[in-house]
Amino acid sequence: MTGTDYANMLRQLEDGTLRPERFSHADHVGVTFEALRCYEFFEATWRVAHGIRALTERAGVSDKFNATITFAFICLIGERMAARDWPDFGAFIDENPDLTNAQALKVLYSQERLNSALARATALLPDRLPDRPGAHSPDDPASASLAA
């Protein structure tokens, strides 16, 4: 993971010169990390999502863009970045290797929801609750109040 110039890759994503065949899932994570370091959350989100959507359009595979996957990964990366000050992407990914797996969202989303036309068009909330500290369960009064 280290050694890749994600600052340059982010610039290329933003200016439309990034080559899609060289943009792996790990690169998506690295570019998002860089965007979140450079911009406030919503600016970074717009830049990354807009860049990825434009990239898929230029590659002729606009149906591959998925707003839910894009937004969910940006949120996961942002949340983990906020937990502490990371010196660089290498240190971040060493501590968060699950983010390099495109299947990392399986704990939050069913395949049907992630693969839906609606998920490609707009960011959807998860339809699964993770089994982790701080996660709300359906029996938790706080969760019930969120649903009301």
C-alpha positions as CSV (number, residue, x, y, z in Angstrom):
1,M,0.0,0.0,0.0
2,T,2.8,2.4,0.8
3,G,4.7,4.1,-1.9
4,T,1.7,5.1,-3.9
5,D,1.3,8.8,-4.4
6,Y,-2.3,9.2,-3.4
7,A,-2.1,13.0,-3.4
8,N,-1.2,12.9,-7.1
9,M,-3.9,10.2,-7.7
10,L,-6.5,12.5,-6.0
11,R,-5.5,15.4,-8.3
12,Q,-5.9,13.1,-11.3
13,L,-9.3,11.9,-10.1
14,E,-10.3,15.5,-9.6
15,D,-9.0,16.8,-13.0
16,G,-10.2,13.7,-15.0
17,T,-6.8,12.3,-16.0
18,L,-6.8,9.2,-13.7
19,R,-6.7,6.0,-15.8
20,P,-9.6,3.7,-14.7
21,E,-7.7,0.5,-15.4
22,R,-5.1,1.5,-12.7
23,F,-7.6,2.4,-10.0
24,S,-8.0,-0.5,-7.7
25,H,-10.2,-0.8,-4.6
26,A,-7.1,-0.2,-2.4
27,D,-6.5,3.0,-4.5
28,H,-10.1,4.1,-3.8
29,V,-9.3,3.8,-0.1
30,G,-6.0,5.7,-0.4
31,V,-7.5,8.5,-2.4
32,T,-10.3,8.8,0.0
33,F,-7.8,9.0,2.9
34,E,-6.0,11.7,1.1
35,A,-9.2,13.7,0.3
36,L,-10.3,13.5,4.0
37,R,-6.8,14.8,5.0
38,C,-7.0,17.7,2.6
39,Y,-10.7,18.7,2.8
40,E,-13.5,18.9,5.3
41,F,-15.7,15.8,5.3
42,F,-18.5,17.0,2.9
43,E,-16.0,18.6,0.5
44,A,-14.0,15.4,0.4
45,T,-17.1,13.3,0.0
46,W,-18.2,15.4,-3.0
47,R,-14.8,15.4,-4.6
48,V,-14.3,11.6,-4.3
49,A,-17.9,10.7,-5.3
50,H,-17.9,13.1,-8.2
51,G,-14.5,11.9,-9.4
52,I,-15.4,8.2,-9.2
53,R,-18.7,8.8,-11.0
54,A,-16.9,10.7,-13.7
55,L,-14.2,8.0,-13.9
56,T,-16.8,5.3,-14.5
57,E,-18.6,7.4,-17.2
58,R,-15.3,8.0,-19.0
59,A,-14.6,4.3,-18.9
60,G,-18.0,3.5,-20.3
61,V,-19.2,1.6,-17.2
62,S,-21.3,4.2,-15.5
63,D,-23.5,1.4,-14.1
64,K,-20.6,0.4,-11.9
65,F,-20.8,3.6,-9.8
66,N,-22.6,2.9,-6.6
67,A,-23.5,5.8,-4.4
68,T,-24.1,3.6,-1.3
69,I,-20.8,1.8,-1.5
70,T,-18.9,5.1,-2.2
71,F,-20.6,7.0,0.7
72,A,-20.3,4.1,3.1
73,F,-16.6,3.6,2.5
74,I,-16.0,7.4,2.8
75,C,-17.9,7.3,6.2
76,L,-15.9,4.3,7.5
77,I,-12.6,5.8,6.5
78,G,-13.5,9.1,7.9
79,E,-14.7,7.6,11.2
80,R,-11.5,5.6,11.6
81,M,-9.3,8.6,10.7
82,A,-11.0,10.7,13.3
83,A,-10.1,8.1,16.0
84,R,-6.5,9.2,16.0
85,D,-3.8,11.2,14.1
86,W,-2.4,9.0,11.4
87,P,1.1,9.9,10.1
88,D,0.3,8.5,6.6
89,F,-1.8,6.1,4.7
90,G,0.5,3.2,5.3
91,A,0.1,3.5,9.1
92,F,-3.6,3.9,8.7
93,I,-4.1,0.8,6.5
94,D,-1.8,-1.3,8.6
95,E,-4.3,-0.8,11.5
96,N,-7.4,-1.0,9.3
97,P,-6.7,-3.8,6.8
98,D,-10.4,-4.7,6.5
99,L,-10.9,-1.5,4.5
100,T,-8.9,-2.9,1.6
101,N,-11.5,-5.6,1.2
102,A,-14.4,-4.6,-1.0
103,Q,-16.5,-7.0,1.1
104,A,-16.1,-4.9,4.2
105,L,-19.7,-3.6,3.9
106,K,-21.2,-7.1,4.2
107,V,-21.7,-6.7,7.9
108,L,-23.8,-3.5,7.3
109,Y,-25.6,-4.3,4.0
110,S,-27.3,-7.2,2.4
111,Q,-26.1,-8.0,-1.2
112,E,-29.6,-7.3,-2.5
113,R,-29.5,-3.8,-1.0
114,L,-26.0,-3.0,-2.2
115,N,-26.6,-4.3,-5.7
116,S,-29.9,-2.5,-6.2
117,A,-30.5,0.3,-8.7
118,L,-31.5,2.6,-5.8
119,A,-28.1,1.9,-4.1
120,R,-26.3,2.9,-7.3
121,A,-28.3,6.1,-7.5
122,T,-28.4,7.4,-3.9
123,A,-26.7,6.5,-0.6
124,L,-28.8,4.1,1.4
125,L,-28.7,3.4,5.1
126,P,-27.5,0.0,6.2
127,D,-30.1,-2.8,6.5
128,R,-28.0,-4.8,8.9
129,L,-26.7,-3.8,12.3
130,P,-23.1,-4.6,13.1
131,D,-22.2,-6.6,16.1
132,R,-19.8,-4.2,17.7
133,P,-19.6,-2.0,20.8
134,G,-21.7,1.2,20.4
135,A,-23.9,-0.4,17.7
136,H,-27.6,-0.2,18.5
137,S,-29.7,-3.3,18.5
138,P,-33.4,-3.4,17.5
139,D,-34.3,-4.0,21.2
140,D,-32.4,-0.9,22.3
141,P,-34.7,2.0,23.2
142,A,-32.2,4.4,21.6
143,S,-32.5,2.5,18.3
144,A,-36.3,2.6,18.5
145,S,-36.3,6.3,19.0
146,L,-34.1,6.7,15.9
147,A,-36.6,4.7,13.8
148,A,-39.6,6.8,15.1
